[in-house]
Amino acid sequence: MVLASQSSRQSPRSRFMSNSSPRRSRLRVVILLAGLAVVGTVIYFAWKAWSSEPSKESAVKMAERPAPAPAAPAATGGEVTIELPSDQVIGGGADSKPASMPATPTTPATAVAAAQTQPANDATTEAAKAPTAPAAPAGGVIGAPAANQQPASNAAGAGAPAMPAAGTMALDEAIAMVDRDPVRARAQLTRLLEGSALSTGDRMRGYDAINKVNAVLVFSNRVVNGDPYSLGYKIEPGDSLARIAKAQKLDCDWRLVQRINGISNPNGLKVGQSVKLPRGAFHGEVRKSEYRLNMYMGEGPDRVMIASYPIGLGELNTTPTGAFIVRPKSKLIDPEWRNPRTGEFFQSNDPKNPIGERWIGLKGIEPHNKGFEGYGIHGTIDLESIGQQKSMGCVRMRPLDVEMVYEMLTEPNATVTIAP
């Protein structure tokens, strides 16, 4: 007899009871492993996300950190030049440049000069109105211009040369015109030198140009078409230079006619010979501040400057100012002279005579200078005194210059104005 416990067949309950314990263990292991895997996965991704995200404090510091400046090129012993790529444009608004390249404002002098000299340009005006593109990301174009906007290289900046002043440009134009249109060039040079738009350096350039253009228009035998201050004349029988000057009512000494026509012998004139005669009265203007005597022909706003000479003036600023005329019968060639301070007397033809070989007496015609009759324009043997205050109040000139002024200033029409 086989007992129930020894039988190969068991009841469902006995089978379940016998197998439930191992199965339950395996299930618990699987569940535990699966849970650990899920938790591990969650922890892993959470740690990765946390470690890759910068803190707010570090983000702020990174945002405030300036962009690195470009590395300087290696020294080569010569001038160092930093070249930007040809496709890189630096421009745009104030925020479009990196911190290492601050925008350089245009200087006031450059802005004023550009405003005075640059005519209005439609393209430039439209470019100024066009919006500026925002800064491009790293590696792109910095401050690239928007549509219809001029490239930043056209704008005035620290690297662009300053535009010349309006007076300088006008002077350059007049000087360039001297050879092709001397009459017009002289008129423009006169107006510029009468005004105040020129700098000291430009004024000296203007005086040089005046002397150059009038070397032809006035002080040569060439008659230029359109010049109202010269005319041609043919020598007639019985003519002399002095007679011609009187008959034609020239406001100059006959020696000036001899000089400008290159006549070596005034007694050797030939009938039919062509000469040039100057027309109009000559006037002088002393600019004490510049140590210059400027000579003019004509009257009023149409007068033209025909020469400019350096001069010396009275010590301690004693040269009087105002309007003067040539004192009657005061023009002298090779005059004798007595020093009013020491009483020393110098004969004519004395090479030591301090006043040289020409004297032009002046007479004041204004209330404040009517009593001034002892002053004049004269030569000097002390050439170093030109440009300085060393005379007793008179205007000193170099020997050749004073000879020419002597021939131009005549009574009663010539005037001399002495300005501070």
VEXLUM-942712 format. One record per residue (C-alpha): residue number from 1; y negated, z, x. Coordinates in steps of 0.02 Angstrom, whole numbers. Layout:
N
ATOM   i      v      w      u
ATOM NUM      Y      Z      X
...
This chain:
420
ATOM   i      v      w      u
ATOM   1      0      0      0
ATOM   2   -165    -50     70
ATOM   3   -309     61     44
ATOM   4   -471     -7    -20
ATOM   5   -557     33    144
ATOM   6   -432    -72    239
ATOM   7   -439   -222    127
ATOM   8   -518   -385    192
ATOM   9   -608   -406     30
ATOM  10   -753   -296     -4
ATOM  11   -863   -278   -153
ATOM  12  -1040   -352   -154
ATOM  13  -1115   -183   -142
ATOM  14  -1008   -137      7
ATOM  15  -1057   -300     92
ATOM  16  -1239   -271     61
ATOM  17  -1229    -95    123
ATOM  18  -1140   -149    278
ATOM  19  -1265   -292    322
ATOM  20  -1434   -228    262
ATOM  21  -1473   -123    410
ATOM  22  -1472   -261    547
ATOM  23  -1564   -386    436
ATOM  24  -1700   -263    400
ATOM  25  -1726   -233    585
ATOM  26  -1741   -417    626
ATOM  27  -1866   -445    485
ATOM  28  -1973   -304    545
ATOM  29  -1975   -377    720
ATOM  30  -2026   -548    656
ATOM  31  -2164   -475    549
ATOM  32  -2225   -369    694
ATOM  33  -2228   -517    813
ATOM  34  -2317   -626    687
ATOM  35  -2447   -491    659
ATOM  36  -2473   -467    845
ATOM  37  -2494   -655    866
ATOM  38  -2625   -663    727
ATOM  39  -2720   -513    795
ATOM  40  -2714   -582    971
ATOM  41  -2778   -750    914
ATOM  42  -2923   -670    820
ATOM  43  -2966   -559    967
ATOM  44  -2959   -707   1088
ATOM  45  -3077   -819    988
ATOM  46  -3196   -674    953
ATOM  47  -3205   -633   1139
ATOM  48  -3232   -814   1186
ATOM  49  -3373   -835   1059
ATOM  50  -3454   -673   1115
ATOM  51  -3445   -714   1300
ATOM  52  -3520   -893   1279
ATOM  53  -3672   -840   1173
ATOM  54  -3822   -778   1279
ATOM  55  -3914   -626   1222
ATOM  56  -4085   -641   1143
ATOM  57  -4164   -564   1295
ATOM  58  -4083   -688   1415
ATOM  59  -4128   -833   1299
ATOM  60  -4311   -782   1301
ATOM  61  -4310   -768   1489
ATOM  62  -4230   -938   1506
ATOM  63  -4359  -1015   1388
ATOM  64  -4503   -939   1486
ATOM  65  -4434   -994   1655
ATOM  66  -4539  -1141   1725
ATOM  67  -4458  -1306   1762
ATOM  68  -4413  -1323   1945
ATOM  69  -4540  -1420   2049
ATOM  70  -4481  -1580   2133
ATOM  71  -4420  -1554   2309
ATOM  72  -4548  -1601   2441
ATOM  73  -4499  -1746   2554
ATOM  74  -4450  -1708   2731
ATOM  75  -4594  -1708   2854
ATOM  76  -4604  -1868   2956
ATOM  77  -4753  -1827   3065
ATOM  78  -4869  -1940   2964
ATOM  79  -4948  -1936   2792
ATOM  80  -4831  -1876   2656
ATOM  81  -4831  -1978   2497
ATOM  82  -4737  -1930   2340
ATOM  83  -4692  -2081   2236
ATOM  84  -4637  -2070   2055
ATOM  85  -4512  -2194   1982
ATOM  86  -4595  -2350   1917
ATOM  87  -4533  -2317   1740
ATOM  88  -4600  -2139   1734
ATOM  89  -4766  -2115   1647
ATOM  90  -4859  -1951   1658
ATOM  91  -4979  -1931   1514
ATOM  92  -4988  -1874   1335
ATOM  93  -5060  -1712   1273
ATOM  94  -5088  -1548   1364
ATOM  95  -4911  -1490   1325
ATOM  96  -4824  -1648   1382
ATOM  97  -4832  -1608   1569
ATOM  98  -4712  -1484   1649
ATOM  99  -4784  -1321   1713
ATOM 100  -4773  -1384   1893
ATOM 101  -4889  -1532   1854
ATOM 102  -5043  -1466   1760
ATOM 103  -5159  -1591   1681
ATOM 104  -5313  -1627   1789
ATOM 105  -5471  -1646   1683
ATOM 106  -5595  -1784   1719
ATOM 107  -5746  -1715   1812
ATOM 108  -5914  -1717   1719
ATOM 109  -5988  -1831   1850
ATOM 110  -5847  -1957   1826
ATOM 111  -5864  -1947   1636
ATOM 112  -6052  -1974   1641
ATOM 113  -6037  -2117   1763
ATOM 114  -5902  -2200   1658
ATOM 115  -6007  -2177   1499
ATOM 116  -6158  -2256   1583
ATOM 117  -6069  -2402   1662
ATOM 118  -5919  -2450   1554
ATOM 119  -5957  -2561   1404
ATOM 120  -5865  -2524   1243
ATOM 121  -5689  -2593   1244
ATOM 122  -5593  -2614   1082
ATOM 123  -5423  -2595   1163
ATOM 124  -5474  -2436   1252
ATOM 125  -5551  -2365   1093
ATOM 126  -5394  -2399    992
ATOM 127  -5288  -2322   1130
ATOM 128  -5391  -2163   1121
ATOM 129  -5359  -2152    934
ATOM 130  -5171  -2181    947
ATOM 131  -5062  -2025    935
ATOM 132  -4973  -1962   1090
ATOM 133  -4785  -1953   1085
ATOM 134  -4707  -1780   1110
ATOM 135  -4626  -1735   1273
ATOM 136  -4458  -1816   1300
ATOM 137  -4304  -1712   1342
ATOM 138  -4251  -1689   1521
ATOM 139  -4211  -1853   1606
ATOM 140  -4319  -1956   1488
ATOM 141  -4499  -2020   1500
ATOM 142  -4628  -1881   1508
ATOM 143  -4766  -1902   1381
ATOM 144  -4721  -2083   1342
ATOM 145  -4863  -2169   1245
ATOM 146  -4837  -2207   1063
ATOM 147  -4851  -2382    992
ATOM 148  -5017  -2471   1029
ATOM 149  -5066  -2336   1154
ATOM 150  -5128  -2385   1327
ATOM 151  -5022  -2322   1473
ATOM 152  -5086  -2164   1553
ATOM 153  -5114  -2257   1717
ATOM 154  -5269  -2338   1638
ATOM 155  -5350  -2170   1605
ATOM 156  -5471  -2090   1728
ATOM 157  -5388  -1949   1822
ATOM 158  -5385  -1855   1984
ATOM 159  -5304  -2002   2075
ATOM 160  -5425  -2134   2007
ATOM 161  -5585  -2172   2105
ATOM 162  -5748  -2119   2024
ATOM 163  -5844  -2258   1939
ATOM 164  -6010  -2301   2023
ATOM 165  -6170  -2247   1937
ATOM 166  -6266  -2370   1828
ATOM 167  -6407  -2383   1955
ATOM 168  -6284  -2424   2094
ATOM 169  -6201  -2560   1992
ATOM 170  -6370  -2637   1946
ATOM 171  -6423  -2633   2128
ATOM 172  -6261  -2717   2182
ATOM 173  -6290  -2854   2054
ATOM 174  -6469  -2883   2114
ATOM 175  -6417  -2888   2297
ATOM 176  -6278  -3013   2257
ATOM 177  -6409  -3123   2175
ATOM 178  -6526  -3131   2327
ATOM 179  -6454  -3292   2399
ATOM 180  -6426  -3391   2239
ATOM 181  -6578  -3336   2137
ATOM 182  -6704  -3248   2251
ATOM 183  -6848  -3247   2125
ATOM 184  -6748  -3157   1993
ATOM 185  -6667  -3043   2122
ATOM 186  -6838  -2987   2185
ATOM 187  -6896  -2946   2008
ATOM 188  -6741  -2842   1973
ATOM 189  -6751  -2752   2140
ATOM 190  -6933  -2710   2105
ATOM 191  -6894  -2633   1936
ATOM 192  -6751  -2531   2009
ATOM 193  -6857  -2465   2153
ATOM 194  -6999  -2422   2034
ATOM 195  -6880  -2319   1928
ATOM 196  -6783  -2161   1965
ATOM 197  -6603  -2217   1935
ATOM 198  -6563  -2247   2119
ATOM 199  -6501  -2116   2241
ATOM 200  -6584  -2096   2410
ATOM 201  -6452  -2203   2494
ATOM 202  -6467  -2339   2362
ATOM 203  -6656  -2340   2380
ATOM 204  -6639  -2378   2565
ATOM 205  -6519  -2518   2523
ATOM 206  -6644  -2582   2397
ATOM 207  -6785  -2583   2525
ATOM 208  -6677  -2679   2646
ATOM 209  -6639  -2807   2510
ATOM 210  -6825  -2823   2467
ATOM 211  -6867  -2862   2648
ATOM 212  -6725  -2988   2657
ATOM 213  -6769  -3085   2500
ATOM 214  -6955  -3090   2542
ATOM 215  -6921  -3152   2718
ATOM 216  -6895  -3316   2624
ATOM 217  -7004  -3300   2470
ATOM 218  -7162  -3236   2558
ATOM 219  -7146  -3237   2747
ATOM 220  -7079  -3413   2774
ATOM 221  -7149  -3587   2743
ATOM 222  -7021  -3622   2607
ATOM 223  -7089  -3642   2430
ATOM 224  -6954  -3586   2307
ATOM 225  -6954  -3661   2133
ATOM 226  -7004  -3535   2000
ATOM 227  -7096  -3420   2121
ATOM 228  -7266  -3383   2040
ATOM 229  -7335  -3304   2198
ATOM 230  -7334  -3455   2314
ATOM 231  -7390  -3635   2307
ATOM 232  -7384  -3787   2420
ATOM 233  -7539  -3863   2496
ATOM 234  -7573  -4017   2604
ATOM 235  -7701  -4009   2743
ATOM 236  -7855  -4114   2710
ATOM 237  -7982  -4180   2832
ATOM 238  -8097  -4043   2897
ATOM 239  -7980  -3903   2843
ATOM 240  -7957  -3743   2941
ATOM 241  -7854  -3594   2892
ATOM 242  -8008  -3487   2863
ATOM 243  -8087  -3624   2756
ATOM 244  -7928  -3647   2656
ATOM 245  -7916  -3459   2622
ATOM 246  -8095  -3457   2559
ATOM 247  -8086  -3618   2458
ATOM 248  -7922  -3570   2375
ATOM 249  -7985  -3391   2347
ATOM 250  -7837  -3315   2432
ATOM 251  -7831  -3125   2428
ATOM 252  -7771  -3113   2607
ATOM 253  -7828  -3141   2784
ATOM 254  -7811  -3320   2848
ATOM 255  -7697  -3253   2986
ATOM 256  -7564  -3220   2854
ATOM 257  -7563  -3407   2813
ATOM 258  -7541  -3442   2997
ATOM 259  -7400  -3315   3009
ATOM 260  -7295  -3371   2859
ATOM 261  -7309  -3555   2908
ATOM 262  -7265  -3526   3089
ATOM 263  -7423  -3609   3152
ATOM 264  -7442  -3572   3337
ATOM 265  -7613  -3653   3356
ATOM 266  -7730  -3633   3206
ATOM 267  -7843  -3768   3279
ATOM 268  -7704  -3896   3285
ATOM 269  -7686  -3931   3099
ATOM 270  -7643  -4110   3051
ATOM 271  -7701  -4203   2898
ATOM 272  -7561  -4213   2770
ATOM 273  -7470  -4065   2845
ATOM 274  -7384  -3957   2712
ATOM 275  -7415  -3770   2712
ATOM 276  -7374  -3629   2594
ATOM 277  -7511  -3518   2522
ATOM 278  -7483  -3345   2447
ATOM 279  -7556  -3318   2274
ATOM 280  -7616  -3154   2201
ATOM 281  -7690  -2995   2271
ATOM 282  -7590  -2879   2382
ATOM 283  -7577  -2693   2346
ATOM 284  -7500  -2548   2439
ATOM 285  -7410  -2393   2380
ATOM 286  -7371  -2247   2495
ATOM 287  -7223  -2137   2446
ATOM 288  -7248  -1980   2549
ATOM 289  -7080  -1907   2500
ATOM 290  -6993  -2060   2574
ATOM 291  -7113  -2097   2718
ATOM 292  -7129  -2275   2655
ATOM 293  -7271  -2397   2624
ATOM 294  -7220  -2526   2495
ATOM 295  -7322  -2686   2475
ATOM 296  -7339  -2778   2309
ATOM 297  -7407  -2942   2244
ATOM 298  -7475  -2965   2068
ATOM 299  -7537  -2844   1938
ATOM 300  -7464  -2730   1805
ATOM 301  -7283  -2737   1748
ATOM 302  -7257  -2911   1822
ATOM 303  -7298  -2863   2000
ATOM 304  -7162  -2882   2131
ATOM 305  -7125  -2786   2289
ATOM 306  -7137  -2899   2441
ATOM 307  -7111  -2778   2587
ATOM 308  -7067  -2598   2629
ATOM 309  -7112  -2513   2792
ATOM 310  -7075  -2342   2869
ATOM 311  -7229  -2237   2907
ATOM 312  -7290  -2074   2981
ATOM 313  -7402  -1951   2888
ATOM 314  -7527  -1811   2917
ATOM 315  -7471  -1647   2992
ATOM 316  -7449  -1503   2870
ATOM 317  -7449  -1627   2725
ATOM 318  -7634  -1668   2751
ATOM 319  -7622  -1851   2696
ATOM 320  -7724  -1856   2534
ATOM 321  -7655  -1927   2371
ATOM 322  -7726  -2036   2234
ATOM 323  -7798  -2212   2219
ATOM 324  -7895  -2292   2362
ATOM 325  -7977  -2459   2402
ATOM 326  -8008  -2542   2569
ATOM 327  -8174  -2474   2629
ATOM 328  -8298  -2618   2652
ATOM 329  -8314  -2681   2831
ATOM 330  -8187  -2556   2892
ATOM 331  -8048  -2672   2948
ATOM 332  -8044  -2678   3137
ATOM 333  -7938  -2766   3268
ATOM 334  -7911  -2671   3430
ATOM 335  -8035  -2535   3385
ATOM 336  -8111  -2404   3496
ATOM 337  -8084  -2224   3440
ATOM 338  -8146  -2049   3473
ATOM 339  -8035  -1900   3440
ATOM 340  -8133  -1792   3316
ATOM 341  -8049  -1634   3378
ATOM 342  -8063  -1652   3565
ATOM 343  -8204  -1779   3580
ATOM 344  -8096  -1888   3694
ATOM 345  -8150  -2070   3684
ATOM 346  -8035  -2222   3696
ATOM 347  -8101  -2397   3731
ATOM 348  -8029  -2551   3645
ATOM 349  -7887  -2630   3742
ATOM 350  -7842  -2457   3807
ATOM 351  -7652  -2445   3801
ATOM 352  -7671  -2257   3780
ATOM 353  -7773  -2275   3620
ATOM 354  -7673  -2170   3494
ATOM 355  -7719  -2277   3342
ATOM 356  -7652  -2440   3413
ATOM 357  -7731  -2609   3382
ATOM 358  -7765  -2609   3195
ATOM 359  -7870  -2499   3082
ATOM 360  -7889  -2514   2891
ATOM 361  -8013  -2389   2821
ATOM 362  -7981  -2316   2649
ATOM 363  -8102  -2250   2518
ATOM 364  -8050  -2136   2375
ATOM 365  -8096  -2194   2199
ATOM 366  -8038  -2045   2097
ATOM 367  -8139  -1886   2064
ATOM 368  -8032  -1779   2177
ATOM 369  -8036  -1899   2327
ATOM 370  -8204  -1988   2318
ATOM 371  -8268  -1896   2471
ATOM 372  -8121  -1951   2578
ATOM 373  -8182  -2096   2686
ATOM 374  -8119  -2047   2858
ATOM 375  -7937  -2086   2821
ATOM 376  -7852  -2251   2852
ATOM 377  -7696  -2349   2895
ATOM 378  -7673  -2384   3080
ATOM 379  -7548  -2418   3216
ATOM 380  -7479  -2294   3341
ATOM 381  -7416  -2287   3518
ATOM 382  -7304  -2139   3472
ATOM 383  -7161  -2229   3386
ATOM 384  -7062  -2067   3374
ATOM 385  -7192  -2002   3250
ATOM 386  -7138  -2129   3118
ATOM 387  -7048  -2032   2982
ATOM 388  -7136  -1870   3030
ATOM 389  -7297  -1776   2994
ATOM 390  -7394  -1788   3157
ATOM 391  -7558  -1877   3121
ATOM 392  -7726  -1801   3072
ATOM 393  -7699  -1859   2893
ATOM 394  -7693  -2049   2915
ATOM 395  -7546  -2165   2882
ATOM 396  -7464  -2220   3045
ATOM 397  -7366  -2382   3063
ATOM 398  -7271  -2476   3196
ATOM 399  -7376  -2608   3286
ATOM 400  -7301  -2766   3207
ATOM 401  -7293  -2687   3033
ATOM 402  -7476  -2636   3034
ATOM 403  -7527  -2810   3089
ATOM 404  -7445  -2884   2933
ATOM 405  -7520  -2752   2818
ATOM 406  -7691  -2785   2897
ATOM 407  -7674  -2969   2849
ATOM 408  -7621  -2928   2670
ATOM 409  -7746  -2793   2621
ATOM 410  -7920  -2863   2596
ATOM 411  -8076  -2810   2507
ATOM 412  -8126  -2800   2368
ATOM 413  -7966  -2824   2265
ATOM 414  -7832  -2736   2367
ATOM 415  -7789  -2557   2319
ATOM 416  -7681  -2422   2400
ATOM 417  -7601  -2284   2299
ATOM 418  -7537  -2131   2391
ATOM 419  -7406  -2035   2291
ATOM 420  -7328  -1865   2334
